[in-house]
Amino acid sequence: MPLALGRREIIRALVAGSTALLPLPVRAEDWSSWLSAFRQRALREGIQPVVAERVLGGMRPIDKVIELDQRQAGGKPSWATYRDRVVSAQRINAGIRKLQDNRVTLDMIRTRYNIAPSVVCALWGVESSYGSFTGGFSVPNALATLAWEGRRQELFERELVAAMKIIQRGDISYGGMLGSWAGAMGQCQFMPTTYLNYAVDFDGDGRRDIWNSTPDVLASIANYITQAGWNGRYIWGREVAVPRGLPTGLDRGMSLAAWHSRGVRPIEGDNLPTDDINAWIVTTDDGLGQSYLVYQNFKTLMVWNRSTYFALSVGLLADEISAATNS
């Protein structure tokens, strides 16, 4: 199963496009008919009747979720605007404090997953501002609304079944399963299917709690990104000066030695590393902004979220946190 399915990719697919409101989809059935049919699907897939009643009984569609699904994102901001908002001094300083407060746990996670604490904290910070902004929607109700709305019915029905399995296992109560309007949950902002595959009980209490348990949150982030392919031997990349005319993009890679021979140089320092690995050049603002030479770990960050701006921001935030904490 591709790791890229789920989480933020679902959200990005929902909000890509123009600023206009789309027309409401033509619904094949009314809410009560859809709910009755879905209840039978949930039972067939192993959901106990008492759990189905607890989750689905009395549920109604959420108008705000439909509105947000219809409303499309505006134009892409400049890299400088995005970077300054996401990799802000406030988020850097909070990340430094969070790493220091959780150093023992993060060192244990490093031993198990071979990923630097600064990278784990950066993903935590970009996803939910270290747990400060996780969303206040009922995840099951939001997923049901999106499934009934019909534009991606199968996808959201699958996520809703997964959410019900999480409740059935006792990891979180129905009332406690809160997240974004598109169903991303907790401090990691995992979709329910992602949770089932990658969430970790690191504090040993028998529950995988990405809402309230910081050890579970941090270990779940580390487990996901490690299984996506993160290699703890290397960094994600670095800012570089790029001569005109060189190939750019994540489908046009060369060895570090080849990039060096063609004049690519780090902004800080005189020479590129001598490691025998491939790298790619990522430009910003259609080539008018900063350029970065990125490694396979950057591509791994894009398994988490298929946005180059997201991956760059996580990398830069991790660098800032690491420089202040030696982690």
N, C-alpha and C positions, 0 to 999 in steps of 0.2 A: 504494500500500500504506500503510495507516495506521501512523504511527510508534508508536502506543500498543501494537501487538501485539508481544509478546515481553518480554524483560528482567524488570523487577520486577512488571509486571502479571501475568505468568504465576505468579510466586511468590505474589503477593497472592491470586490466584484459588485457589491451592492451599491456603493457610493460613487463609482466612476461615471463621469459624463458631464452634462451641462447643468446649469442652475435651474432649469425649468422643472416643474412638477410633471411627472409622467401621468398619462391617463390610468385610472384604476384598471387592473386586469379584469377580464371577464371571468367571474368565478363560476365553476361548473356546478356548485352546490351551495346551499346556505350553510351557516355556521353549525347548526345542530346536526345536519346531515354529515358534514365533514367530521365533526367531533365523534359521532357515533361510529363512522367507518374507521377512524383512526384508533379509537378505543379497541376495536377488534384486532387491528394490526398489532397494537401494543401487547395485547394478551397473547397473540400468536408468537410474539418474539420474547415471551418469558416474563412479562410484567405481571405481577400478582394483582388480582382484582382489587384488593384493598388499596394498593398503591395507585392503580389507575383511577380509582374513585377519589383518592386524596388529591391527586394532581389535576385531574380533568373535571371533577365534579364542580359545577358552578362557574367554570372558566368562561370568560368572555373575551373577544378580540380587543386589543389595545389600539385605540385610534392613533395615539402618538407614534406607535411603532410603524403603522401603515404610512403615516405622514413622513416619517424619517426615511422609510424605504423608498418612498416616491421622490423625495427631495434629493437632488443630485449635487455632488460636490462642485465647487467653482473651479476656476483655472488654477493650475499648479503654481505654487508660490516660488519665488526665486530660492536658490540654494541658500543664500545668505540669510534670507528671512526664516526659512525652515530651520536652518542650523542654529540661529540665535534663539529661536523659540524653544527648540528641543534640547539643545546642549547649552542651556542657560547657566549662569553662575549659580543661581539658586539650586538647579538640579545637580550640578557638580558638587556643590557643598553638601547637599543632602546625601548624595551618594557616598561621599567620603565619611560622613557620620554613620551612615547605615553600615558600611563595610566595617568600620571600627567597632560598632556596637555588636556586630554579628561575626566577628573575626574567627572565633573558635568554630562555629558552625560552618563557615565558609572554608576554613582550612580542612575540615573533615570532608566537605563536598569536593574540594580540590583533589584530595587523596583518592576518593572513589571515582570521580569522573574526569580528572585531569583537565580541569578548566579553571582559569584564573578567577579569583573572587571579583576582580574589577569587571570582568566580562559578565558574570552573573548579575552583579549589581546594576550594570548598565542596561541590560535587558529588562530588569525589574523596574528601573527608573523610567525608561522610555515607554514601557507598556502601561504602567499605572501610577507613575510618580511615587514609586516605593509603597504602593498600596493605598495611596491617598485618593485616587480616582479610579474606581472599579465599576461604576455604573449602578443604578438603583432600580433597574427593571427586574421583574420576576423572569428568570431565564425560561422556565417552561412555558409561561404565558406568552412571552415574546416569540419563542420558536413556534408555538401553535398559531399565533397570529400570522407569522410569515408563511407558514405552511399552507394555511387556509387561503391567504391572499393569492397564492397560486403561481407566482412567477418562478419559484424554485421549490415546488412542493416536495419533491422526493428528497432533496437535500435537507430541508428543514424538518421533515418528518423523521428522517434518520437521526438528526441531531436531537430531536425531542425524545425519541426512544432511548437514546444514549443518556439523556438527562434523567429520565425516569429510572434507568438502571442505576445511576449514581445514587439517587434518592433511596431506591430499594436496598442498596448495599449499606446504607446508613452513614455514608461519608458526609452528607449534609442534609438538612431538612428541606422540605419543599419551600417553606417560608424563608429559609436562609440562602437559597440558591439564587443569588442576585448577580447581575452583570449588565452588559451593554444591551442596547435595543436589538442587536443582531445576534445575541446569544453568547458572546464571549464572557467568560466567567472569572471572577476572582482577581487576585493580584497578578497572576500570569496572563490573564485574558485568554485562557484556553477555551476552545469550543468543546462541547461535551465529548465528542468522539476523540479529540486529542487528549482530553483528560483521561479517558479510559485507557488509552495506550501509553501515556507518558507521565501521568501524575504519580508522585512518590510519597509514601508515608515515612518521612525521615525522623520525625520526633518519636516514633514508636508507639503511638497511642491507638493503633489499629485503624485509623481513618486517614485518608488522603485529603487534607484540608488546605486548599489553595486560597481560601477566604481569610482564615484567621491564624494559621500556623506559619510563622516565618520560616522555620526549618523546612516544612513541606513545600512552601513556595519556592525557596531557593534551590532545593534539590530537584524539584520538578522542572524548573528552568534548565538546570544543568543536565538533567537526564534527556530532555527534549533536544537541546542543541548538540549534545554529544552524539546522540543517535542520528542526528541529522548530518553528522560528519565532522564536527569541530575537532581540530588537531591541536592539542595543547603545546606542541613544540613550536608553533609559529604564531605570529600576530595576524591581524586582519589585513594590514596594508599601511600605506603612508602617503602623505601629500608629496607631490613631485612637480618638477618643472619639465614640461614636455615640448621638444622641438616641433615645429609645424610639420604636418604631413604624415605623422606616424599613425598607424591604425589604432583605433580606440573601440571600446565595447567589450562586453563579456564573452563574445564569440571570436575574439581576435587576440589570443594569448601568445606569449613567447616566454622563453626562459629569462631569468633575471640578467644573465650574462648578455643575452641578445638585446634587451632593453638598454642595458648600460652601454653597449657598443654603439647604440643609435642615439646616445646623448641624453637619455633620461637620467635625471639626478634628483635626489631628495632635497626638499626645501631646507631641511636641517641636516647638515653633513655634506661630505664631498662625494661619496660613492654609495652605490647600492650594495646590499649584502651579497655575499658570494654563494649563498645556499643554492643547491641545484633543484629549484622549483620553478614552476610556471607562474606567470603573473599577467594581469590585464590592466589596461588603463581605463578608468572611469572618469568622464568629464561631467561638469555640471553647467547648467544654464546654456545648453546647446554649444558647449565648448568655450563659452565666454567667461565661465567661473573657474573655480579651483579644479585641479586635476589630481587624481589619486591612483597610485599603483597598488592594486589589490591582489590578494592571494586567495587560495581555496577557502580559507575561513570566511572571507567576505561572501563567497557564494553560499556558504552554509548559513550565514545570517539571512540571506535572501530565501532560504527554504522556510525560515520563520515568517518572513514577510517579503513579498516580491517587490519591494521598493528600494531603489538604490539610495534614496535619501534616508530611509529608515536604517539601512545597513551602515551607511556612512556615519549617521548620528550615533548609533550604538558603538561603533568603533571609536569615534572621537571621544565620546563620554567615557568609555572604558579607559582610554589613554589618560584622560585628565584624572580620573579616580586613581589609576595605577601610579601615576607620577607623584601623587600626594601621599600614597599609602604603601608604596613598594609592593603592591599586590596585583 
